[in-house]
Amino acid sequence: MKKIKILTLPLLALLVLSSCTSVRVLSDYDKEADFNTYKSYAFYKTGIDKAQISDLDKKRILRAIETEMSKRGFVKSENPDLLVAIFTKEKEEVDIYNNNFGWGWGGWGWGPGFGWGWGPGWGGSQVSTRTEGSLYIDLVDAKTRELVWQGKGVGNLGNINNIQKKEERIREFVSEILMQYPPNTVAVR
């Protein structure tokens, strides 16, 4: 019984930590668009101004986008093929963990934990909150002003006070989203 508890706790901790670092990505695109014709981009100020995040985080996101677009061979231009806009959302998530793990005070038989019978144990519920954020990156055809591609990254933002870690998390979001562009091809990492 002790071995199960000893092995289970680190596995649960690893699962929780790994789920906090991942970014879930979705993308959608206009199947009529010819993505081979797009070679340059500029930021769409109107779309960026509407993003409800701090100006410092906007700058971090835009720098990360510049890096990723450059990796894909795009150049920033005054006369661009694509306009890049961003949009953000965030919501508080509440997690409730029921820690009925191990032996408890109760009757005989199997219960929600690993133990049975009488004996001291630990249990109870734990409530935690976390901030889940969504970053949308929109690519708009500069000539037609129509959306041709949209990428969305969703993940745990955490309350990152360390600027270095915050910048790393933003770069991770942007990189994971833009891995989906252009559609139907494998992007260079």
C-alpha positions, -999 to +999 in steps of 0.1 A: +000+000+000+028+024+009+045+017-024+014+027-043+011+059-024+048+067-029+047+061-067+013+078-072+022+112-057+051+119-080+032+107-110+003+130-101+026+159-096+043+153-129+009+151-147-002+184-131+030+202-140+031+189-176-005+200-181+004+235-170+031+240-196+013+228-227-004+250-252-034+236-270-035+249-306-062+251-332-061+268-366-085+275-394-080+289-429-096+300-461-091+270-485-093+293-515-063+314-504-030+309-521-006+309-492+024+307-516+018+343-527+023+358-492+059+369-486+056+400-465+036+412-435+029+442-413+011+445-380-026+456-382-026+484-356-063+486-353-066+449-345-037+450-321-050+481-302-082+461-294-063+434-276-071+437-239-036+431-224-009+454-212+012+473-238+043+455-225+027+421-232+016+433-266+052+442-274+064+408-262+038+390-284+047+412-315+084+405-310+077+368-308+056+370-340+083+389-358+108+361-348+085+333-360+075+351-393+112+356-400+119+319-395+093+312-422+109+336-447+086+366-443+098+401-443+082+431-426+071+456-451+053+490-456+034+474-485+026+439-471+008+409-485-005+400-450-017+420-420-012+404-386-037+411-358-039+396-323-068+391-299-066+378-264-090+363-239-085+350-204-107+332-179-103+319-144-106+282-140-115+266-107-101+231-100-114+209-072-093+180-062-108+153-040-080+138-020-097+106-007-065+087-011-054+060+012-070+047+043-098+065+060-121+063+090-150+042+077-165+008+073-152-022+056-150-025+018-135-007-012-141+030-015-128+058-037-093+054-024-067+026-026-072+014+010-099-003+030-108-009+066-100+012+096-070+034+102-056+069+101-054+085+067-055+118+048-081+132+026-104+161+020-108+185-009-085+211-022-096+241-044-073+260-066-077+286-093-057+293-124-058+317-153-063+301-187-055+324-216-062+323-253-041+341-279-055+344-314-032+354-343-051+365-374-036+368-408-055+390-431-050+394-469-038+430-472-055+436-507-089+421-500-089+428-462-103+392-456-092+368-430-072+340-446-058+322-415-064+322-378-044+304-351-055+300-315-034+289-286-050+281-252-030+274-221-024+281-185-009+315-180-002+314-143+007+345-125+042+349-137+061+376-119+095+367-134+098+387-167+121+361-182+096+333-176+068+355-189+086+361-221+094+324-225+058+315-221+047+341-247+073+329-271+060+293-265+024+304-272+033+322-305+057+294-317+031+267-311+004+287-329+025+296-359+036+260-363+002+255-379+011+281-406+011+278-435-017+252-436-010+217-451+028+221-447+053+213-420+067+245-405+104+248-396+108+249-359 
